[in-house]
Amino acid sequence: MTQPASSSRIALVLGVTGGLGRALAVALHGRGYIIRALSRDPAKAAASARLPFAVDWRRGDALDRGAVLRAAAGAAVIAHAVNPPGYAKWREKAVPMLTNSIVAAQHSGARILFPGNIYAFGPEAGALINEDSPQNPHTVKGAVRMDMEAMLRHAAGDGVRSLIVRAGDFFGPDVPSSWFSQAVVKNGRTAKVIQDLGATGVGHSWAYVPDLAETFMCLLDRQDSLTNHDVFHFQGHWVPDGRGMAEAVQRALGGTIPIRRFFWPQIYLIAPFMTFFRELIEMRWLWRESVRLDNRKLEAAIGPEPHTPLALAIETCLGPARVPARPISAARPRAV
């Protein structure tokens, strides 16, 4: 039976060691929430997450319903930011994990925060997608994401409250598994080459995760006006030309690092032997088609979308500039 909405300030963050999970934890803590997290190895997870505040770590796995129920007890928010690693076994693992969050929300009265994406759409949705655009995914992962959104929509009939914010490709300072860090500028400031993934004249949507996390917070601040199940689109950084992100990274690195076309044929050769690359090929259509998210509903609800300038966002992703060590002068007196 659904319990009354919790009045506590506890937020359970599932996937806190991931890029968006960490950003949501930071944003929720900034709003005064006590952060609770679940991990099979809390000590290892704490070292990986490197959060600058105390976290109430609970031992367990998001696939273990009992562990999720115990961790969600008394929580007002469940941030569901956990995904199967390596793009593998999405239906086998992602669906049960979300089911567990839904059951936990039924018991605790928490609102589920669910980061959506554009995978659940297909080319037929058009170049500008709003919240009601038809979902017709052509990929396995897209079909799973569509079904997961449907699970939350149907759960609203049982009183489970959820909030979906769909966004483009994630990038950010703590997002290691992304197109940005794995392909566009691998190795950050030490990169020898910048990869251009898109086609000339084809736009691409990027989501800077601190801005996306803050968008969730802005909506939570107004949750009295939300329904049991609400969906919003986050526009993020719309780059009108596929080469635009590579050029912005090049400027951030001083303008001397060469830009090269991403060698897709090599990925096709490796794909039969690696699940990760097979999944990447599935999503190639997003680099061949311009897909932009319409954020008018979002801005009608919260005002201007949180937006870090692209140059600053890229600088943050690349990390601090390396300062050459000063040579030690032979004439300098030595401390004794």
C-alpha positions as CSV (number, residue, x, y, z in Angstrom):
1,M,0.0,0.0,0.0
2,T,1.3,3.5,-0.8
3,Q,2.4,5.4,2.2
4,P,2.0,9.2,2.6
5,A,4.7,11.3,1.1
6,S,7.7,11.4,3.4
7,S,8.4,14.8,5.1
8,S,12.0,13.8,5.8
9,R,15.0,15.3,4.1
10,I,16.6,12.0,3.1
11,A,17.5,11.2,-0.5
12,L,18.5,7.7,-1.6
13,V,20.9,8.0,-4.6
14,L,21.3,4.8,-6.5
15,G,24.3,5.0,-8.8
16,V,26.1,7.6,-6.7
17,T,29.5,6.6,-8.1
18,G,28.4,7.4,-11.7
19,G,28.6,10.9,-13.2
20,L,25.0,11.9,-12.9
21,G,24.5,10.1,-9.6
22,R,27.3,12.0,-8.1
23,A,26.0,15.3,-9.5
24,L,22.5,14.6,-8.1
25,A,23.9,13.8,-4.7
26,V,25.9,17.1,-4.7
27,A,22.8,19.0,-5.8
28,L,20.5,17.3,-3.3
29,H,22.9,17.9,-0.4
30,G,23.0,21.5,-1.5
31,R,19.2,21.6,-1.0
32,G,19.6,20.3,2.5
33,Y,19.0,16.5,2.0
34,I,20.9,13.9,3.9
35,I,22.4,11.6,1.2
36,R,22.0,7.9,1.6
37,A,23.7,5.5,-0.9
38,L,23.7,1.8,-1.6
39,S,26.8,-0.3,-2.6
40,R,28.0,-3.8,-2.4
41,D,31.3,-2.4,-1.0
42,P,30.6,1.0,0.7
43,A,34.3,1.7,1.5
44,K,35.3,1.3,-2.1
45,A,32.3,3.2,-3.3
46,A,33.0,6.1,-0.9
47,A,36.6,6.3,-2.2
48,S,35.3,6.3,-5.8
49,A,32.6,8.9,-5.3
50,R,34.8,11.4,-3.5
51,L,31.9,13.3,-2.2
52,P,32.8,16.3,0.0
53,F,30.3,15.6,2.7
54,A,29.1,12.7,4.8
55,V,27.1,10.0,3.2
56,D,24.9,7.4,4.9
57,W,26.2,4.3,3.2
58,R,24.2,1.1,3.2
59,R,25.5,-2.3,2.0
60,G,23.5,-3.9,-0.8
61,D,22.8,-4.0,-4.5
62,A,20.2,-2.2,-6.6
63,L,19.2,-5.7,-7.9
64,D,18.4,-6.8,-4.4
65,R,14.8,-5.6,-3.6
66,G,15.2,-6.1,0.1
67,A,18.3,-4.0,0.2
68,V,16.6,-1.2,-1.8
69,L,13.5,-1.3,0.4
70,R,15.7,-1.0,3.6
71,A,17.8,1.8,2.1
72,A,14.7,3.8,1.0
73,A,13.0,3.7,4.3
74,G,12.1,7.2,5.4
75,A,13.4,8.7,2.1
76,A,11.6,11.6,0.4
77,V,13.5,11.2,-2.8
78,I,14.9,8.2,-4.7
79,A,17.4,9.3,-7.4
80,H,17.5,6.4,-9.8
81,A,20.8,7.0,-11.6
82,V,22.1,3.4,-11.9
83,N,22.7,1.6,-15.2
84,P,24.2,-1.8,-16.1
85,P,27.9,-1.3,-16.7
86,G,29.4,-1.4,-20.2
87,Y,26.0,-0.9,-22.0
88,A,25.4,-4.6,-21.4
89,K,22.3,-6.6,-20.3
90,W,20.0,-3.6,-20.1
91,R,16.7,-5.5,-20.1
92,E,18.0,-8.2,-17.8
93,K,19.4,-5.7,-15.2
94,A,18.0,-2.2,-15.8
95,V,14.3,-3.2,-15.7
96,P,14.6,-5.2,-12.4
97,M,16.5,-2.3,-10.8
98,L,13.8,0.2,-11.7
99,T,11.1,-2.2,-10.5
100,N,12.9,-2.3,-7.1
101,S,12.9,1.5,-6.9
102,I,9.2,1.6,-7.8
103,V,8.4,-0.9,-5.0
104,A,10.5,1.1,-2.6
105,A,8.8,4.3,-3.5
106,Q,5.4,2.7,-2.9
107,H,6.5,1.9,0.6
108,S,8.3,5.1,1.5
109,G,6.2,7.7,-0.4
110,A,9.4,9.0,-2.1
111,R,9.4,10.7,-5.5
112,I,11.6,8.9,-8.0
113,L,14.0,11.1,-10.0
114,F,14.7,9.4,-13.3
115,P,17.2,10.8,-15.9
116,G,15.7,10.1,-19.4
117,N,17.4,10.4,-22.7
118,I,16.7,10.6,-26.4
119,Y,17.5,6.9,-27.0
120,A,13.8,6.1,-26.6
121,F,13.0,8.0,-29.8
122,G,13.7,7.2,-33.4
123,P,14.4,9.3,-36.5
124,E,10.7,9.6,-37.1
125,A,10.3,11.8,-34.1
126,G,11.8,14.7,-36.1
127,A,14.5,17.2,-35.5
128,L,12.8,18.9,-32.6
129,I,11.4,16.5,-30.0
130,N,8.9,17.5,-27.3
131,E,7.6,15.5,-24.4
132,D,4.7,14.1,-26.4
133,S,6.6,13.2,-29.6
134,P,6.0,9.6,-30.6
135,Q,8.5,7.1,-29.3
136,N,9.5,4.6,-31.9
137,P,13.0,3.4,-31.0
138,H,15.0,1.3,-33.6
139,T,17.5,0.0,-31.1
140,V,17.4,-2.6,-28.3
141,K,18.6,0.0,-25.7
142,G,16.0,2.5,-26.9
143,A,13.2,0.0,-26.5
144,V,14.3,-0.8,-23.0
145,R,14.4,2.9,-22.1
146,M,10.9,3.4,-23.5
147,D,9.6,0.5,-21.5
148,M,11.2,1.8,-18.3
149,E,9.5,5.2,-18.8
150,A,6.2,3.3,-19.3
151,M,6.8,1.5,-16.0
152,L,7.0,4.9,-14.2
153,R,3.9,6.2,-16.0
154,H,1.9,3.1,-15.1
155,A,3.1,3.2,-11.5
156,A,1.6,6.7,-11.1
157,G,-1.8,5.0,-11.1
158,D,-0.7,3.3,-7.8
159,G,0.3,6.6,-6.3
160,V,4.1,6.3,-7.1
161,R,5.4,9.8,-7.8
162,S,8.1,10.2,-10.5
163,L,9.9,12.9,-12.4
164,I,11.6,12.2,-15.7
165,V,14.0,14.8,-17.3
166,R,15.2,13.7,-20.7
167,A,18.5,15.0,-21.9
168,G,21.2,14.5,-24.6
169,D,24.6,13.0,-24.3
170,F,26.1,13.5,-20.9
171,F,29.4,15.2,-20.3
172,G,30.9,16.6,-17.1
173,P,33.9,16.6,-14.8
174,D,33.1,13.2,-13.2
175,V,31.6,11.4,-16.2
176,P,34.3,9.0,-17.4
177,S,32.0,6.7,-19.5
178,S,30.7,9.2,-22.1
179,W,31.1,10.0,-25.7
180,F,32.9,13.2,-24.7
181,S,35.6,11.5,-22.5
182,Q,35.8,8.2,-24.4
183,A,35.9,9.5,-27.9
184,V,35.9,13.3,-28.4
185,V,38.8,14.1,-26.1
186,K,40.2,10.9,-24.6
187,N,42.9,11.6,-22.0
188,G,41.7,15.1,-21.3
189,R,44.4,17.8,-21.3
190,T,47.0,15.3,-22.4
191,A,45.1,14.4,-25.5
192,K,47.1,14.2,-28.7
193,V,44.1,14.3,-31.0
194,I,40.4,15.5,-30.8
195,Q,37.8,13.2,-32.5
196,D,35.0,14.7,-34.6
197,L,32.1,12.2,-34.4
198,G,29.3,14.0,-36.2
199,A,28.5,14.7,-39.8
200,T,28.9,18.2,-41.2
201,G,25.8,20.2,-40.8
202,V,24.2,17.7,-38.3
203,G,23.5,19.1,-34.9
204,H,23.9,17.2,-31.6
205,S,22.5,17.6,-28.1
206,W,24.9,17.6,-25.1
207,A,23.9,17.6,-21.4
208,Y,26.3,19.1,-18.9
209,V,25.5,17.0,-15.8
210,P,25.8,19.7,-13.1
211,D,23.2,21.7,-15.1
212,L,21.0,18.7,-15.5
213,A,21.2,17.9,-11.7
214,E,20.3,21.5,-10.9
215,T,17.3,21.3,-13.3
216,F,16.0,18.3,-11.2
217,M,16.4,20.5,-8.1
218,C,14.5,23.4,-9.6
219,L,11.6,21.1,-10.4
220,L,11.8,19.6,-6.9
221,D,11.6,23.1,-5.5
222,R,8.2,23.3,-7.2
223,Q,7.0,19.8,-6.7
224,D,3.7,21.1,-5.3
225,S,2.8,22.0,-8.8
226,L,3.9,18.6,-10.3
227,T,1.7,15.7,-11.0
228,N,2.4,12.1,-9.9
229,H,4.2,11.6,-13.1
230,D,5.8,14.5,-15.0
231,V,8.2,14.5,-18.0
232,F,10.4,17.5,-19.0
233,H,13.0,18.0,-21.7
234,F,16.4,19.6,-20.9
235,Q,17.9,21.2,-24.0
236,G,21.4,21.6,-22.6
237,H,24.1,22.5,-25.2
238,W,22.8,22.3,-28.7
239,V,25.7,22.2,-31.1
240,P,24.3,23.0,-34.6
241,D,27.2,21.4,-36.5
242,G,28.7,18.1,-35.7
243,R,32.2,19.6,-35.7
244,G,31.2,22.3,-33.2
245,M,32.1,20.4,-30.0
246,A,35.5,19.2,-31.3
247,E,36.3,22.9,-32.2
248,A,35.2,24.1,-28.8
249,V,37.5,21.5,-27.2
250,Q,40.3,22.5,-29.5
251,R,40.0,26.1,-28.4
252,A,40.1,25.0,-24.8
253,L,43.3,23.2,-25.4
254,G,45.0,26.2,-26.9
255,G,44.1,25.7,-30.6
256,T,47.0,23.4,-31.5
257,I,45.6,19.9,-31.0
258,P,44.5,18.5,-34.4
259,I,40.9,17.4,-35.1
260,R,40.4,14.2,-36.9
261,R,37.3,12.4,-38.1
262,F,36.2,9.5,-35.9
263,F,37.1,6.2,-37.6
264,W,33.7,4.5,-37.5
265,P,34.8,1.5,-39.7
266,Q,37.3,0.4,-37.0
267,I,34.4,0.3,-34.5
268,Y,32.5,-2.0,-36.9
269,L,35.4,-4.3,-37.0
270,I,35.7,-4.5,-33.3
271,A,32.0,-4.7,-32.5
272,P,31.5,-8.5,-33.0
273,F,33.9,-9.1,-30.2
274,M,32.9,-6.3,-27.7
275,T,29.3,-5.6,-26.5
276,F,30.2,-2.0,-25.7
277,F,31.0,-1.2,-29.3
278,R,28.0,-3.1,-30.6
279,E,25.9,-0.8,-28.5
280,L,27.7,2.3,-29.7
281,I,26.9,1.4,-33.3
282,E,23.3,1.0,-32.4
283,M,23.3,4.7,-31.4
284,R,25.1,6.0,-34.4
285,W,21.9,7.4,-35.9
286,L,22.2,10.2,-33.3
287,W,25.3,11.3,-35.1
288,R,23.7,11.2,-38.5
289,E,20.4,12.9,-37.6
290,S,19.9,16.3,-35.9
291,V,17.9,15.7,-32.7
292,R,17.1,18.6,-30.5
293,L,15.1,18.6,-27.3
294,D,12.3,21.2,-27.0
295,N,12.6,22.7,-23.4
296,R,9.7,25.1,-23.6
297,K,7.6,23.1,-21.0
298,L,10.6,23.1,-18.7
299,E,11.2,26.8,-18.9
300,A,7.5,27.5,-18.4
301,A,7.8,25.6,-15.1
302,I,11.1,26.9,-13.7
303,G,12.2,29.9,-15.8
304,P,15.5,29.9,-17.7
305,E,17.1,26.4,-17.8
306,P,20.3,26.1,-15.7
307,H,23.1,26.7,-18.3
308,T,26.9,26.7,-17.8
309,P,28.6,28.4,-20.9
310,L,30.1,25.7,-23.1
311,A,33.6,27.0,-22.8
312,L,33.5,26.9,-19.0
313,A,31.8,23.4,-19.0
314,I,34.6,22.0,-21.2
315,E,37.3,23.6,-19.1
316,T,35.8,21.9,-16.0
317,C,35.6,18.6,-17.8
318,L,39.3,18.8,-18.9
319,G,40.4,19.4,-15.3
320,P,43.0,21.9,-13.9
321,A,45.7,23.1,-16.3
322,R,49.1,21.5,-15.8
323,V,51.6,24.0,-14.6
324,P,55.2,23.1,-15.4
325,A,57.4,22.6,-12.4
326,R,59.9,25.4,-11.7
327,P,63.5,24.3,-12.1
328,I,65.4,24.5,-8.8
329,S,68.2,27.0,-9.0
330,A,71.7,25.7,-8.0
331,A,72.3,29.0,-6.2
332,R,69.2,28.7,-4.1
333,P,70.0,28.0,-0.4
334,R,68.9,24.6,0.8
335,A,67.0,24.2,4.0
336,V,68.7,22.2,6.7
